[in-house]
């Protein structure tokens, strides 16, 4: 299982979603990085494979960091 954690500006919460396959986790990590680097602010809608009913939506401009790790 792989975890993608976000650090949100001015927030103490650390949203995390999980992927079962490393390739899927890397794809999501790259998608988030591209959104952070984009000049266009957008809402990222994320879901978790471990907890399918968990959904997260965050503005790309509010993401300070993203971390990918194997758990």
Secondary structure, 3 states (H helix, E strand, C coil): CEEEEEEECCCCCCCEEEECCHHHHHHHHHHHHHHHHCCCCCEEEEECCCCCCCEEEEEHHHEEEEEEEEC
